Amino acid sequence: MLKGTKQTPQEVLMVMEPGFGLATIEKIAINAVMAGCRPEQFPVLLAAIDCLGKPEMNHRDMQVSGHTEAPIILVNGPIAEKAGINFGTTAMGPGVINSANTAIGRALRLCLINIGYCNAGAGDPNFVGLPTKFGMCIAENEAASPWQPYHMDLGYKKDESAVTVVTVTGPTTIIDPRSKNHEDTLNNISSMMFYPNAGSGNWLKGWESAQIGHTNRRIQYQGPYHPIILSPSRAVIMAEAGMSKRDAQKWLHENCRASLRSILSKGDIPTDSDGNWIHHPELQHLADNPDATIPALESPEQYLLFVTGGSTHYANFFYGTYGIATSPVEDV
């Protein structure tokens, strides 16, 4: 397994919560072997753990939360094919064709358990659990997508490989067989945002700061990123209407709205001693309008459009929670 990296066995990638375990290359390799990974898949796992170690990932809260959430791995670039990751039919499913997807996702979970000491009932207080916590690794079907791949949106080159880890709940399947145009498809996707736990409009309250590990340093939450896993045909129907990925994100941002009244009814809008909103005071005048709405998410980029799978009329919607981070994949 160690042939899958140029890094030394004792190098520490991160301190893994909640048990403060040192995630060395050697320990990660041991868990990769137990999960059934092959050496050519090891760089993907290492990049995923590098993501978890970044402050913006807020992995401590992910690990110790009672909320049902888990990290998923999104893979871009040539490493997907080199590692044998399935990005075609049943890309999110089981079976021999998905052995790499399954092994990489499972290896990450084993690291969180065995290195981070996040065991069910001891370190992991998750009340109900989530099937996604077994592990999930998805690669983008870049050849079938009409848009540039996700890692290029972040500034990577097409021939570079990158891994994104995002904490989510779900997924929820979007069945879209009757859509005749791009607006039908986008309306079906946007309907997911009205589920009560989607965090719609919570950005108005300002994102609380998260503690970084066992230190006194803190970092602001970025707000949730909602991965929308599109089949190629759903992306094509938008592209044929002249929509870029950015256009689709802007459409969702403009049309996925949250009722300001419902947000205010929950309270918790931080105010100063004079009653002025601390966050987004420029919007406080809307509080007097009972019909006012605001975007469900703060920015268009928080709708993470990722094309994978076979050609079908389905899509999957994940509700994002704590954090998101991207790391390059080591070229071995």
C-alpha positions in Angstrom: 0.0 0.0 0.0 2.8 2.4 0.8 3.9 2.1 -2.8 0.9 4.3 -3.5 2.6 7.4 -2.1 6.0 9.2 -2.0 5.3 10.3 1.6 7.1 8.7 4.5 5.3 6.2 6.7 5.6 8.4 9.9 4.4 11.6 8.3 1.4 13.0 10.1 -1.4 14.3 7.9 -3.7 15.5 10.7 -4.8 15.0 14.3 -8.0 13.1 14.0 -10.9 14.0 16.4 -12.4 13.2 18.9 -9.6 11.0 20.2 -6.7 13.1 19.0 -5.2 10.2 17.0 -2.2 10.9 14.8 -3.2 10.1 11.2 0.2 8.9 9.9 0.7 7.6 6.4 1.3 4.2 8.0 -1.9 4.1 10.0 -3.9 5.3 7.1 -2.3 2.5 4.9 -3.3 -0.1 7.5 -6.9 1.0 7.4 -6.8 1.2 3.6 -5.7 -2.5 3.5 -8.5 -3.5 5.8 -11.0 -1.7 3.5 -9.7 -3.5 0.4 -8.0 -0.6 -1.2 -5.3 -1.1 -3.8 -2.1 1.0 -4.0 -3.3 3.0 -7.0 -6.3 4.1 -4.9 -4.3 5.2 -1.9 -3.6 8.7 -3.2 -7.3 9.4 -3.3 -7.7 8.4 0.3 -4.7 10.5 1.3 -6.1 13.6 -0.4 -9.5 13.0 1.3 -7.8 12.9 4.7 -5.8 16.0 3.8 -9.2 17.7 3.2 -10.5 16.6 6.6 -7.4 18.2 8.2 -8.2 21.7 6.9 -9.8 24.1 9.3 -12.7 24.9 6.9 -13.7 21.2 7.0 -14.6 21.5 10.7 -14.2 17.8 11.1 -14.5 17.9 14.9 -18.1 18.9 14.8 -18.7 16.3 12.0 -17.3 13.6 14.2 -19.0 14.4 17.5 -22.4 15.7 16.3 -25.6 13.8 17.2 -26.9 15.0 13.8 -27.0 12.4 11.0 -24.2 13.4 8.7 -21.1 12.0 7.0 -18.3 13.0 4.7 -18.5 12.0 1.0 -15.6 12.0 -1.4 -15.9 13.7 -4.8 -13.1 12.8 -7.3 -12.0 14.7 -10.4 -9.3 14.3 -12.9 -7.2 11.4 -14.4 -6.9 9.7 -11.0 -10.5 8.5 -11.2 -9.8 6.2 -14.1 -6.3 5.2 -12.9 -7.8 4.2 -9.5 -10.6 2.2 -11.2 -13.4 4.4 -9.8 -16.7 3.9 -11.5 -18.3 7.1 -12.8 -20.9 5.5 -15.1 -24.0 3.4 -14.4 -24.6 2.7 -10.7 -21.8 5.0 -9.7 -23.2 5.4 -6.2 -24.2 1.8 -5.8 -22.7 -1.6 -4.8 -21.2 -4.4 -6.8 -17.9 -5.4 -8.3 -17.9 -2.5 -10.8 -17.9 -0.2 -7.7 -15.2 -2.0 -5.8 -12.8 1.0 -5.8 -15.6 3.4 -4.9 -16.6 1.2 -2.0 -13.1 0.5 -0.8 -12.0 4.2 -0.7 -15.2 5.3 1.0 -14.9 2.5 3.6 -11.2 3.2 4.2 -12.0 6.8 5.1 -14.6 5.7 7.6 -12.3 3.1 9.1 -9.7 5.9 9.6 -12.3 8.0 11.4 -13.1 5.1 13.7 -9.7 3.6 14.3 -7.5 6.6 14.2 -10.0 9.2 15.4 -11.6 6.9 18.0 -15.0 7.8 16.8 -16.8 4.5 17.6 -20.6 4.1 17.8 -21.5 4.7 21.5 -18.0 5.9 22.3 -17.0 9.1 20.6 -19.8 8.9 18.0 -23.0 10.1 19.6 -25.1 9.9 16.4 -28.6 9.2 17.5 -29.9 7.3 14.5 -27.0 6.8 12.2 -26.8 7.2 8.4 -26.1 4.6 5.7 -23.7 7.2 4.1 -21.5 6.8 7.1 -20.3 3.4 5.8 -18.5 5.5 3.2 -19.1 7.0 -0.2 -16.7 7.9 -3.0 -18.0 9.4 -6.3 -16.1 10.4 -9.4 -17.4 12.9 -12.0 -18.3 11.5 -15.4 -16.2 14.2 -17.1 -16.4 12.7 -20.6 -20.2 12.7 -20.6 -20.7 16.1 -18.9 -21.4 19.1 -21.2 -19.7 21.3 -18.6 -16.2 21.6 -17.3 -15.5 19.4 -14.3 -15.9 20.6 -10.8 -12.2 20.9 -9.9 -11.7 23.2 -12.9 -14.3 25.5 -11.3 -11.9 25.8 -8.4 -8.9 26.6 -10.6 -7.3 23.2 -11.2 -6.3 22.2 -14.7 -8.2 19.4 -16.6 -5.2 17.1 -16.4 -4.8 17.6 -12.7 -6.5 15.4 -10.1 -8.3 16.7 -7.0 -10.5 15.4 -4.3 -13.3 17.3 -2.6 -14.8 16.2 0.8 -18.1 17.6 1.8 -20.2 16.8 4.9 -23.8 15.9 4.1 -26.9 14.1 5.1 -29.1 12.3 2.7 -29.2 11.7 -0.2 -32.7 12.3 -1.6 -33.5 11.0 -5.1 -34.9 13.5 -7.6 -37.1 11.6 -10.1 -37.3 13.7 -13.3 -38.8 11.7 -16.1 -41.3 14.2 -17.4 -39.1 17.3 -17.7 -39.3 18.6 -21.3 -36.9 21.5 -20.7 -34.2 22.9 -18.4 -36.7 24.8 -16.3 -38.7 21.7 -15.5 -35.5 20.0 -14.3 -34.3 23.0 -12.3 -37.8 23.3 -10.7 -37.6 19.7 -9.6 -34.2 20.3 -8.1 -35.3 23.5 -6.4 -38.2 21.7 -4.7 -35.7 19.9 -2.5 -34.8 23.2 -0.9 -38.1 23.5 0.8 -37.5 20.4 3.0 -37.3 21.8 6.6 -33.9 20.5 7.3 -32.2 22.0 4.3 -31.0 25.0 6.3 -32.8 27.4 4.1 -32.1 31.0 4.9 -30.0 30.3 8.0 -27.2 32.4 6.5 -29.2 35.4 7.6 -28.2 34.6 11.2 -24.5 34.6 10.4 -22.5 31.4 10.6 -21.1 30.7 14.1 -17.5 30.1 14.6 -16.2 26.5 15.0 -13.4 25.4 17.4 -10.4 24.0 15.6 -9.6 20.7 17.2 -8.5 21.0 20.8 -7.1 24.5 20.3 -8.5 27.9 21.2 -8.5 29.0 17.5 -11.8 29.3 15.8 -12.9 29.6 12.1 -16.2 30.9 10.7 -18.5 28.3 9.2 -18.8 28.6 5.4 -22.4 27.6 5.4 -23.7 24.4 3.8 -22.8 23.3 0.3 -25.5 21.1 -1.2 -24.0 18.5 -3.7 -26.5 17.9 -6.5 -25.4 14.7 -8.3 -26.7 15.1 -11.8 -26.9 12.3 -14.4 -25.4 13.4 -17.7 -28.8 13.7 -19.4 -30.0 16.2 -16.8 -26.9 18.4 -17.4 -27.2 18.0 -21.1 -30.9 19.2 -21.1 -29.6 22.4 -19.4 -26.6 22.8 -21.7 -28.7 22.4 -24.8 -30.8 25.3 -23.6 -27.7 27.4 -23.5 -27.1 27.2 -19.8 -23.6 27.0 -18.4 -23.0 25.4 -15.0 -22.8 28.9 -13.5 -26.1 29.8 -15.1 -27.7 26.8 -13.5 -26.3 27.8 -10.1 -27.5 31.3 -10.5 -31.0 30.1 -11.4 -31.1 27.9 -8.3 -29.8 30.8 -6.2 -32.4 33.2 -7.5 -35.4 30.8 -7.5 -34.8 28.7 -4.3 -36.2 31.1 -1.8 -37.0 31.0 1.9 -39.8 32.8 3.7 -38.3 35.5 5.9 -41.3 35.3 8.2 -40.6 31.6 8.9 -36.9 32.3 9.6 -37.8 35.2 12.0 -40.4 33.0 13.7 -37.6 30.7 14.9 -35.8 33.6 16.6 -32.1 33.5 17.1 -31.4 36.5 14.8 -28.3 38.1 16.6 -28.8 41.7 17.4 -26.8 44.4 19.1 -28.0 46.3 22.2 -30.1 48.6 20.0 -31.9 45.7 18.3 -30.1 46.0 15.0 -29.2 42.9 13.2 -25.5 42.1 13.5 -25.4 40.1 10.3 -26.8 41.5 7.1 -28.2 44.8 8.6 -29.0 45.9 5.1 -31.8 43.4 5.0 -33.5 44.3 8.3 -36.0 46.5 6.6 -37.5 43.4 5.0 -38.7 42.2 8.5 -41.7 44.5 8.1 -42.8 42.7 4.9 -44.7 39.5 5.7 -44.3 38.3 2.1 -40.5 38.9 1.9 -38.2 36.0 0.8 -34.5 35.6 0.7 -32.2 33.2 -1.2 -32.2 29.8 0.5 -28.4 29.7 0.3 -26.0 32.7 0.5 -24.2 32.2 -2.8 -24.7 30.3 -6.1 -21.5 28.3 -5.6 -23.2 26.5 -2.7 -25.2 24.5 -5.2 -22.4 22.0 -6.0 -23.3 20.6 -9.4 -21.5 17.3 -10.0 -22.2 15.1 -13.1 -21.9 11.4 -12.7 -23.6 8.1 -13.5 -25.3 6.8 -16.6 -27.7 8.5 -18.9 -31.0 8.6 -17.0 -33.6 11.1 -15.7 -32.5 10.8 -12.1 -30.5 13.0 -9.8 -29.6 12.9 -6.2 -29.7 15.8 -3.8 -27.5 15.9 -0.6 -28.1 18.4 2.2 -24.8 19.9 3.1 -24.0 20.5 6.8 -20.7 21.5 8.3 -17.8 21.9 5.9 -16.2 21.4 2.5 -12.6 21.3 1.4 -10.6 20.3 -1.7 -7.0 19.0 -2.0 -4.8 18.0 -5.0 -4.1 14.3 -5.5 -0.4 13.3 -5.3 1.1 12.2 -8.6 2.9 8.9 -7.8 
